[in-house]
Structures are given as C-alpha cells and as structure tokens.
Amino acid sequence: MCPGAIKALDNSLEVMAKKKVLLVDDSAAIRKAVRPLFASHPKFEVVGEAEHGREAVERAPILRPDLILLDLSMPVMNGLEAAPLLIKILPEVWIILFTSHNLPEVERLSRAAGIHAIVPKQKAATHLIAQAEVLFAQSAPLRKEAS
C-alpha cells in the first residue's frame, strides 16, 4: 500500500472513531438522563461518569475522554475548580459546563477556567449534542499560554 493510501486510511479511521465522553455531575438522575443522548448518537461513546470534580480529575487520565460534560455545583470540587486541572491533564480535551445557573458571572468564570461552552441543563435535549458537534468541528481547543 502506498504512503498516500495509508494516510487516507488513517484519516478515515480517525473520523470514524467515536468521541469519548466523561459525564461529571453529582446527580445520578442527571447522569442517567444525559447518558442516552450521547449513547444514541453514532459519533459519541460515554466512557465513564464521576460524581464530583475530584473524581473526574482522578478518572480522566485513565479514561482519556475527548469531551467532559462538567456540572458547575458539586461537592468536594466544583466544575470551575476542576476544569483547569482537567485541561492540565488532558490539554486536547473539550469541556462543556452543564449547569442550571444562568448568570453572566458564570460565563465569565467559566471562560477564565478554560471551559469551551456552556449548555443549560434545561436545554440538554435540544442543545447538548449540537454543542458537542460544534466543538469537534473545530480543529483543537485553543489554550492560553501559561503566564
């Protein structure tokens, strides 16, 4: 097989590979409700769940998700505390903050923490998968240089 054909095959396999998702929310009911949204989509695969940010930080290096759906308000470690640590562990990961809080301050703090998008929990069924697809349509997460 010629090098060009091998590269084309590698590219097509990369496109076909499902994106791995880690669900992080202290509510088992929320995780249970969101899991089918990703599981029923051909581009995504839920590889794990965590109840709080610290558990997500511990599980992320093992699970190697491409996308982390991160709740804002959780015990032990909230989403804003966990996001910079997750990005440090997995610099290429996309993070969507999944929250019921709809305040301008949440958006500002989320951006400062490196979070790429915010989806309100009440819009999960209509916005969550679409937002994930928008993120993956981009080449890679843009990171600020450490100062």
N, C-alpha and C positions, 0 to 999 in steps of 0.2 A: 504494500500500500504506500502511496507517495505521501510525503510530508503534508502537502496541502489537504489531502483527503483525511489524514489523521487529525489535523487541526479542525477541520469542518465537523468531524465526528465528535471530537471533544467538546466543541461549542454546542452542538445539538444535544449532547447528553447533559451539559450544564443547564441548558434551557429547560430540559425535561425534568430535571431533579426537583423534587418538591422542596419548598422552603420550610425550614423547621421553625416551629413556633413554641415559645415558652409562655405560659399563662401565669401571671402573678397577681393574685387577689386574695384577700383574707376571707372572702365569702366563697364557700364551697358551691353555693347556689349560683353565683355569678360565673364561676369557672365551668360549672356543669352546663350553664346556658350558652356560654360562648364557644365551648369546645366543638359543638356540632356545626357552627358557622364555618370554622376552619376545616373540620374533618370532611364536610360535604363538598369542599372546593378542591378541584384537581391540582391546584398549584401549592397547597399547603398541607402540612402534617404537624399535629400537636405532638411534641416530643416530651413534654413534661409540664408540671404545674408546681407552683410554690405558693405558700400562704402569706409570705411577707418578703420584704426586700432582702433581708439577710439570707434567707433560704435561697432566693434567686441568685444571689452572689455566690453562694456555695455550689449550686447546681449548674450554673451557666458554663463553667469550664468543662464540665463532663458532658453536658447535653449539646453544647456548641450550636445554640439556636441562631437563625438568621434574623429573627424578629422576636422582640419581647413585648408582650402586652402587659403594661405595668399600671397597677392601681395607684392612686395618689395616697389615700389614707389607709394605712395598715399599721398594726402593732409591730414592735421590735424595730423595724426600719421602714420608713415610708418610701414612696416612689421617687421623690425628689432627692432623697439621700442615696438611694440605691443606684439611680441612673448613672452618675459619674463613675461609680465603682464598676458597674457592668460594662461601660464603654472602655474603661481602662483594661479590663479582662478581655473583651471582645471588641476591638476597635471598629470592625466592619458591621457590627450589629445595628439593626434599625430598632428604635424604641418608640412605641405608641403609648402615650399616657391615656389610660382608660378611667374616666372619673365622672362622678356625679356633680362635682364642683364646677360651676360655670362663672368664674370671676376673672377679670383682666389680670389680676395678680398671679393667678395660677399659670396663665400663659407665659407671663414674663419669667417667672421662676422656672418653669419647665424648659424654656429655651436656654436659660442660663445653666441648667443642669445637663444640657446636651440632648434633650428629648426632641425627636423629629416631628411628631404630630400629636394632636390631642383629639380624642373621639369621646364625646359624651356617652355615658352608659345608656341613656335613654334612646340613643340613635344607633345602637350596636347593629341591629338587624339591617339597617339601610346604609350605614357608613363605614363599618369596621373593615370589611373585606376590600371595599373600594379604596380606602385609605392605604391599606397594606399594599395593594397592587400599584398605587401611585408611587409609593416609596420604592418598590422593587423595579419600577420602570426607570428610576434614576440609576446612575452607574454605581455609586457607593456613597455612604454617609460622608458628609463634609465635616471635618473636625477642626476646631480651633487649635492653633498651636499652643502648647503649654507655655505660660509666661513665667 
